[in-house]
């Protein structure tokens, strides 16, 4: 019985460690503002600069049309 209790406690600790912290509204608003600036800057790069980083003008147009709250891959 002692082992079972120890196992369940360690299992709870592991699940707490793997859980991502909650994102505050301040962090979310900051990220949205950052995305807006990045997409604006990307839209105004020259074709030569886009070629250097390996992004096509079509990909830039698609990215810049996305709304600021559309943030794939970022923790939610």
DSSP file (Angstrom, degrees, kcal/mol; ACC not computed):
  #  RESIDUE AA STRUCTURE BP1 BP2  ACC     N-H-->O    O-->H-N    N-H-->O    O-->H-N    TCO  KAPPA ALPHA  PHI   PSI    X-CA   Y-CA   Z-CA
    1    1 A X     >        0   0    0      0, 0.0     4,-1.9     0, 0.0     5,-0.2   0.000 360.0 360.0 360.0 -34.8    0.0    0.0    0.0
    2    2 A X  H  >  +     0   0    0      1,-0.2     4,-2.1     2,-0.2     5,-0.1   0.867 360.0  52.3 -62.7 -36.5    2.9    2.3    0.7
    3    3 A X  H  > S+     0   0    0      2,-0.2     4,-2.8     1,-0.2    -1,-0.2   0.894 106.2  52.9 -67.5 -39.3    4.1    1.9   -2.8
    4    4 A X  H  > S+     0   0    0      2,-0.2     4,-2.4     1,-0.2    -2,-0.2   0.913 110.0  47.9 -63.0 -42.9    0.8    2.7   -4.4
    5    5 A X  H  X S+     0   0    0     -4,-1.9     4,-2.0     2,-0.2    -1,-0.2   0.921 113.0  48.2 -63.8 -44.3    0.6    6.0   -2.4
    6    6 A X  H  X S+     0   0    0     -4,-2.1     4,-2.3     1,-0.2    -2,-0.2   0.903 111.6  50.5 -63.2 -41.5    4.2    6.9   -3.4
    7    7 A X  H  X S+     0   0    0     -4,-2.8     4,-2.3     1,-0.2    -2,-0.2   0.914 110.2  48.8 -63.6 -43.6    3.5    6.1   -7.1
    8    8 A X  H  X S+     0   0    0     -4,-2.4     4,-1.9     1,-0.2    -1,-0.2   0.865 111.2  50.4 -68.0 -34.0    0.3    8.2   -7.2
    9    9 A X  H  X S+     0   0    0     -4,-2.0     4,-2.1     2,-0.2    -1,-0.2   0.922 112.4  45.8 -68.6 -42.8    2.1   11.1   -5.6
   10   10 A X  H  X S+     0   0    0     -4,-2.3     4,-2.1     1,-0.2    -2,-0.2   0.861 111.4  53.6 -67.7 -33.4    5.0   11.0   -8.1
   11   11 A X  H  X S+     0   0    0     -4,-2.3     4,-2.0    -5,-0.2    -1,-0.2   0.895 108.8  48.8 -66.4 -39.7    2.5   10.6  -10.9
   12   12 A X  H  X S+     0   0    0     -4,-1.9     4,-1.9     2,-0.2    -2,-0.2   0.899 109.9  51.8 -65.9 -40.6    0.7   13.8   -9.7
   13   13 A X  H  X S+     0   0    0     -4,-2.1     4,-1.9     1,-0.2    -2,-0.2   0.901 109.7  49.8 -63.0 -41.0    4.0   15.7   -9.5
   14   14 A X  H  X S+     0   0    0     -4,-2.1     4,-1.9     1,-0.2    -1,-0.2   0.898 109.6  50.5 -65.6 -39.9    4.9   14.6  -13.1
   15   15 A X  H  X S+     0   0    0     -4,-2.0     4,-0.9     1,-0.2    -1,-0.2   0.854 110.1  50.6 -68.6 -32.3    1.5   15.7  -14.4
   16   16 A X  H  < S+     0   0    0     -4,-1.9    -1,-0.2     1,-0.2    -2,-0.2   0.865 110.0  50.5 -70.2 -35.5    1.9   19.1  -12.7
   17   17 A X  H  < S+     0   0    0     -4,-1.9    -2,-0.2     1,-0.2    -1,-0.2   0.849 110.7  48.1 -70.6 -33.8    5.4   19.6  -14.2
   18   18 A X  H  < S+     0   0    0     -4,-1.9    -1,-0.2    -5,-0.1     2,-0.2   0.667  89.1 101.1 -81.9 -16.2    4.2   18.8  -17.8
   19   19 A X  S  < S-     0   0    0     -4,-0.9     2,-0.2    -5,-0.2    -3,-0.0  -0.499  75.8-125.5 -70.4 134.3    1.2   21.1  -17.5
   20   20 A X        -     0   0    0     -2,-0.2     3,-0.1     1,-0.1    -1,-0.1  -0.552  27.4-106.6 -80.4 144.6    1.9   24.4  -19.3
   21   21 A X        -     0   0    0     -2,-0.2     2,-0.1     1,-0.1    -1,-0.1  -0.347  41.5 -97.6 -68.0 152.5    1.4   27.6  -17.3
   22   22 A X        -     0   0    0      1,-0.1     2,-0.5    54,-0.0    -1,-0.1  -0.408  33.8-123.5 -70.1 145.5   -1.7   29.7  -18.1
   23   23 A X        -     0   0    0     53,-0.2     2,-0.1    -2,-0.1    -1,-0.1  -0.793  24.1-138.1 -92.3 126.5   -1.2   32.6  -20.4
   24   24 A X     >  -     0   0    0     -2,-0.5     4,-2.1     1,-0.1     5,-0.1  -0.368  21.1-113.6 -78.9 163.6   -2.3   35.9  -19.0
   25   25 A X  H  > S+     0   0    0      1,-0.2     4,-2.8     2,-0.2     5,-0.2   0.860 117.6  57.0 -64.6 -35.2   -4.2   38.5  -21.0
   26   26 A X  H  > S+     0   0    0      2,-0.2     4,-2.3     1,-0.2    -1,-0.2   0.925 108.5  46.0 -62.3 -44.3   -1.3   40.8  -20.8
   27   27 A X  H  > S+     0   0    0      2,-0.2     4,-2.3     1,-0.2    -2,-0.2   0.899 113.3  49.9 -64.3 -40.7    1.0   38.2  -22.4
   28   28 A X  H  X S+     0   0    0     -4,-2.1     4,-2.4     2,-0.2    -2,-0.2   0.920 111.5  47.2 -65.5 -44.5   -1.6   37.4  -25.1
   29   29 A X  H  X S+     0   0    0     -4,-2.8     4,-2.2     2,-0.2    -1,-0.2   0.895 111.6  51.6 -64.5 -39.4   -2.1   41.1  -26.0
   30   30 A X  H  X S+     0   0    0     -4,-2.3     4,-2.2    -5,-0.2    -2,-0.2   0.922 110.7  48.5 -62.1 -43.2    1.7   41.6  -26.2
   31   31 A X  H  X S+     0   0    0     -4,-2.3     4,-2.6     2,-0.2    -2,-0.2   0.895 110.0  51.1 -64.8 -41.1    1.9   38.6  -28.5
   32   32 A X  H  X S+     0   0    0     -4,-2.4     4,-2.2     2,-0.2    -1,-0.2   0.905 111.0  48.4 -62.9 -41.1   -0.9   39.8  -30.7
   33   33 A X  H  X S+     0   0    0     -4,-2.2     4,-2.1     2,-0.2    -1,-0.2   0.900 111.0  51.0 -64.9 -40.4    0.8   43.2  -31.0
   34   34 A X  H  X S+     0   0    0     -4,-2.2     4,-2.6     2,-0.2    -2,-0.2   0.916 109.2  50.5 -62.9 -44.2    4.1   41.5  -31.8
   35   35 A X  H  X S+     0   0    0     -4,-2.6     4,-2.7     1,-0.2     5,-0.2   0.905 108.4  52.8 -60.4 -41.8    2.5   39.4  -34.5
   36   36 A X  H  X S+     0   0    0     -4,-2.2     4,-1.8     1,-0.2    -1,-0.2   0.918 111.5  45.6 -61.1 -44.2    1.0   42.5  -36.1
   37   37 A X  H  X S+     0   0    0     -4,-2.1     4,-2.5     2,-0.2    -2,-0.2   0.910 113.3  49.9 -65.0 -43.2    4.4   44.2  -36.2
   38   38 A X  H  X S+     0   0    0     -4,-2.6     4,-2.5     1,-0.2    -2,-0.2   0.912 111.7  47.1 -64.0 -42.9    6.1   41.1  -37.6
   39   39 A X  H  X S+     0   0    0     -4,-2.7     4,-1.9     2,-0.2    -1,-0.2   0.864 112.0  51.1 -68.5 -34.9    3.5   40.6  -40.4
   40   40 A X  H  X S+     0   0    0     -4,-1.8     4,-1.1    -5,-0.2    -2,-0.2   0.928 112.3  46.3 -64.9 -45.4    3.7   44.3  -41.2
   41   41 A X  H  < S+     0   0    0     -4,-2.5     3,-0.5     1,-0.2    -2,-0.2   0.898 111.5  51.8 -65.0 -40.7    7.5   44.2  -41.5
   42   42 A X  H >< S+     0   0    0     -4,-2.5     3,-1.4     1,-0.2    -1,-0.2   0.892 105.6  55.5 -62.1 -40.3    7.3   41.0  -43.5
   43   43 A X  H 3< S+     0   0    0     -4,-1.9    -1,-0.2     1,-0.3    -2,-0.2   0.787 107.4  50.3 -63.7 -28.3    4.9   42.6  -46.0
   44   44 A X  T 3< S+     0   0    0     -4,-1.1    -1,-0.3    -3,-0.5    -2,-0.2   0.290  82.8 114.0 -98.8  10.4    7.3   45.4  -46.6
   45   45 A X  S <  S-     0   0    0     -3,-1.4     2,-0.0    -4,-0.2    -3,-0.0  -0.526  70.3-112.0 -76.7 148.8   10.4   43.4  -47.4
   46   46 A X     >  -     0   0    0     -2,-0.2     4,-2.2     1,-0.1     5,-0.2  -0.302  26.1-108.5 -74.4 164.8   11.8   43.5  -50.9
   47   47 A X  H  > S+     0   0    0      1,-0.2     4,-2.2     2,-0.2     5,-0.1   0.862 120.0  54.9 -62.7 -35.8   11.7   40.5  -53.2
   48   48 A X  H  > S+     0   0    0      2,-0.2     4,-1.9     1,-0.2    -1,-0.2   0.907 108.2  48.1 -64.1 -41.6   15.5   40.0  -52.8
   49   49 A X  H  > S+     0   0    0      2,-0.2     4,-1.6     1,-0.2    -2,-0.2   0.902 111.3  50.3 -65.8 -40.5   15.2   39.9  -49.0
   50   50 A X  H  X>S+     0   0    0     -4,-2.2     5,-2.5     1,-0.2     4,-0.8   0.887 108.8  52.2 -64.2 -38.3   12.4   37.4  -49.3
   51   51 A X  H  <5S+     0   0    0     -4,-2.2     3,-0.5     1,-0.2    -1,-0.2   0.892 105.9  55.4 -64.2 -38.7   14.4   35.3  -51.6
   52   52 A X  H  <5S+     0   0    0     -4,-1.9    -1,-0.2     1,-0.2    -2,-0.2   0.871 113.4  39.9 -61.6 -37.8   17.3   35.3  -49.1
   53   53 A X  H  <5S-     0   0    0     -4,-1.6    -1,-0.2     2,-0.1    -2,-0.2   0.497 115.9-114.8 -93.8  -2.6   15.1   34.0  -46.3
   54   54 A X  T  <5 +     0   0    0     -4,-0.8     2,-0.4    -3,-0.5    -3,-0.2   0.829  69.7 129.9  80.7  33.1   13.3   31.5  -48.6
   55   55 A X      < -     0   0    0     -5,-2.5    -1,-0.2    -6,-0.1    -2,-0.1  -0.971  48.9-135.7-121.7 134.7    9.8   32.9  -48.6
   56   56 A X     >  -     0   0    0     -2,-0.4     4,-1.8     1,-0.1     5,-0.1  -0.441  23.0-116.0 -83.7 161.3    7.7   33.6  -51.7
   57   57 A X  H  > S+     0   0    0      1,-0.2     4,-2.2     2,-0.2     5,-0.1   0.850 117.0  56.4 -63.7 -34.5    5.7   36.8  -52.1
   58   58 A X  H  > S+     0   0    0      2,-0.2     4,-2.4     1,-0.2    -1,-0.2   0.908 105.8  49.8 -64.0 -42.0    2.5   34.6  -52.2
   59   59 A X  H  > S+     0   0    0      1,-0.2     4,-2.4     2,-0.2    -1,-0.2   0.880 110.2  51.3 -64.1 -37.5    3.4   33.1  -48.8
   60   60 A X  H  X S+     0   0    0     -4,-1.8     4,-2.8     2,-0.2    -2,-0.2   0.911 109.0  50.6 -65.3 -42.3    3.9   36.6  -47.4
   61   61 A X  H  X S+     0   0    0     -4,-2.2     4,-1.3     2,-0.2    -2,-0.2   0.916 111.5  47.8 -62.4 -43.0    0.5   37.7  -48.8
   62   62 A X  H  X S+     0   0    0     -4,-2.4     4,-0.6     1,-0.2     3,-0.3   0.930 114.3  46.9 -62.8 -44.5   -1.2   34.8  -47.1
   63   63 A X  H >< S+     0   0    0     -4,-2.4     3,-0.9     1,-0.2    -2,-0.2   0.902 110.8  50.9 -65.1 -41.7    0.6   35.4  -43.8
   64   64 A X  H 3< S+     0   0    0     -4,-2.8    -1,-0.2     1,-0.2    -2,-0.2   0.740 105.3  57.4 -71.8 -21.5   -0.2   39.1  -43.8
   65   65 A X  H 3< S+     0   0    0     -4,-1.3    -1,-0.2    -3,-0.3    -2,-0.2   0.631  83.9 102.4 -81.7 -13.5   -3.9   38.5  -44.5
   66   66 A X  S << S-     0   0    0     -3,-0.9   -27,-0.0    -4,-0.6     2,-0.0  -0.438  82.8-107.8 -68.8 143.0   -4.2   36.4  -41.4
   67   67 A X    >   -     0   0    0      1,-0.1     3,-1.6    -2,-0.1    -1,-0.1  -0.336  27.5-112.0 -68.9 155.8   -5.8   38.2  -38.4
   68   68 A X  T 3  S+     0   0    0      1,-0.3   -33,-0.1    -3,-0.1    -1,-0.1   0.777 115.5  56.3 -62.2 -27.8   -3.6   39.1  -35.5
   69   69 A X  T 3  S+     0   0    0      1,-0.1     2,-1.3   -34,-0.1    -1,-0.3   0.602  81.4  96.5 -82.1  -9.4   -5.2   36.6  -33.2
   70   70 A X    <   +     0   0    0     -3,-1.6     2,-0.5   -38,-0.1    -1,-0.1  -0.677  48.9 157.6 -82.5  96.6   -4.5   33.7  -35.5
   71   71 A X    >   -     0   0    0     -2,-1.3     3,-1.0     3,-0.1     2,-0.2  -0.792  22.0-165.1-128.4  87.0   -1.3   32.4  -34.0
   72   72 A X  T 3  S+     0   0    0     -2,-0.5     3,-0.1     1,-0.2    -2,-0.0  -0.459  71.9  18.5 -72.1 141.2   -0.5   28.8  -34.8
   73   73 A X  T 3  S+     0   0    0      1,-0.3     2,-0.3    -2,-0.2    -1,-0.2   0.372  92.4 116.2  86.7  -6.2    2.0   27.0  -32.7
   74   74 A X  S <  S-     0   0    0     -3,-1.0    -1,-0.3     1,-0.1    -3,-0.1  -0.741  76.3 -95.0 -97.2 147.4    2.1   29.4  -29.8
   75   75 A X              0   0    0     -2,-0.3    -1,-0.1     1,-0.1   -53,-0.0  -0.268 360.0 360.0 -60.3 142.5    1.0   28.2  -26.4
   76   76 A X              0   0    0     -3,-0.0   -53,-0.2   -54,-0.0    -1,-0.1   0.364 360.0 360.0-116.8 360.0   -2.6   28.9  -25.6
